[in-house]
Amino acid sequence: MSLPTVYRRIEMLSEYELVKDQTLVADDGNHYKIYESNFESTVISLEDDEYRVRIYREENLPDRFSQLWDDLNPE
C-alpha cells in the first residue's frame, strides 16, 4: 500500500473518530504519530444482499452525558 493511501485511510478513520493519535518525539528530536483504535469491537452482518456495520465503543458515563448536553444545547 502506498504512503498516500495510508494517510487517506487514516484521515478517514480519524474523521469518524475510529482512531486516536498521539504525537511522540524520538531521541533524535523528530516527531511522529502513533495511531490506536478508538473502539472495542466491530460486528458486520449480511442479510438479503445488504450489510450492516455496528461499532461498539467503551465510553464513560460523564463523557456521554457531556456530549449529549452539548448536542442538545448548540451555541
VODOPA-746168 format. One record per residue (C-alpha): residue in three letters; x, y, z. Coordinates in Angstrom, 2 decimals. Layout:
REM residues N
[ALA [X Y Z]];
...
REM end
This chain:
REM residues 75
[MET [0.00 0.00 0.00]];
[SER [1.37 3.40 -0.88]];
[LEU [2.03 6.01 1.81]];
[PRO [-0.57 8.46 0.38]];
[THR [-3.18 5.68 0.53]];
[VAL [-2.31 5.00 4.16]];
[TYR [-2.64 8.69 5.01]];
[ARG [-6.02 8.94 3.25]];
[ARG [-7.34 5.91 5.13]];
[ILE [-6.06 7.20 8.48]];
[GLU [-7.65 10.58 7.73]];
[MET [-11.00 8.90 7.06]];
[LEU [-10.77 6.81 10.25]];
[SER [-9.89 9.94 12.22]];
[GLU [-12.84 11.82 10.71]];
[TYR [-15.18 9.17 12.13]];
[GLU [-13.26 9.05 15.42]];
[LEU [-12.33 5.40 14.90]];
[VAL [-8.67 6.04 15.70]];
[LYS [-6.92 8.31 18.13]];
[ASP [-3.42 9.61 17.67]];
[GLN [-0.58 10.64 19.88]];
[THR [2.48 12.63 18.84]];
[LEU [5.78 11.35 20.18]];
[VAL [9.30 12.72 19.97]];
[ALA [12.13 10.37 19.01]];
[ASP [15.56 10.54 20.64]];
[ASP [16.86 12.41 17.60]];
[GLY [14.19 15.11 18.00]];
[ASN [11.94 14.03 15.12]];
[HIS [8.20 13.99 15.78]];
[TYR [5.96 11.12 14.74]];
[LYS [2.42 9.96 15.42]];
[ILE [1.15 6.63 16.61]];
[TYR [-2.45 5.59 15.99]];
[GLU [-4.67 3.38 18.12]];
[SER [-8.20 2.11 17.54]];
[ASN [-10.87 4.03 19.40]];
[PHE [-13.45 1.24 19.70]];
[GLU [-13.85 -2.12 21.40]];
[SER [-15.23 -4.29 18.59]];
[THR [-17.00 -4.34 15.25]];
[VAL [-19.81 -6.60 14.05]];
[ILE [-20.60 -6.88 10.35]];
[SER [-23.80 -8.69 9.38]];
[LEU [-25.03 -9.65 5.94]];
[GLU [-28.73 -10.17 5.22]];
[ASP [-30.63 -10.06 1.94]];
[ASP [-27.67 -8.67 0.00]];
[GLU [-27.22 -5.81 2.46]];
[TYR [-24.61 -5.45 5.10]];
[ARG [-24.69 -3.57 8.37]];
[VAL [-21.75 -2.46 10.44]];
[ARG [-22.03 -1.87 14.16]];
[ILE [-19.14 -0.42 16.13]];
[TYR [-19.03 -0.87 19.88]];
[ARG [-17.23 1.71 21.98]];
[GLU [-16.46 1.85 25.64]];
[GLU [-17.31 5.36 26.78]];
[ASN [-17.53 6.56 30.31]];
[LEU [-20.82 7.96 31.53]];
[PRO [-19.67 11.56 32.24]];
[ASP [-18.29 11.91 28.71]];
[ARG [-21.50 10.54 27.19]];
[PHE [-23.61 12.95 29.28]];
[SER [-21.43 15.91 28.31]];
[GLN [-21.72 15.01 24.64]];
[LEU [-25.50 14.64 24.93]];
[TRP [-25.76 18.01 26.69]];
[ASP [-23.62 19.69 24.01]];
[ASP [-25.78 18.17 21.27]];
[LEU [-28.98 19.45 22.90]];
[ASN [-27.64 22.97 23.51]];
[PRO [-25.88 24.14 20.32]];
[GLU [-24.49 27.66 20.51]];
REM end
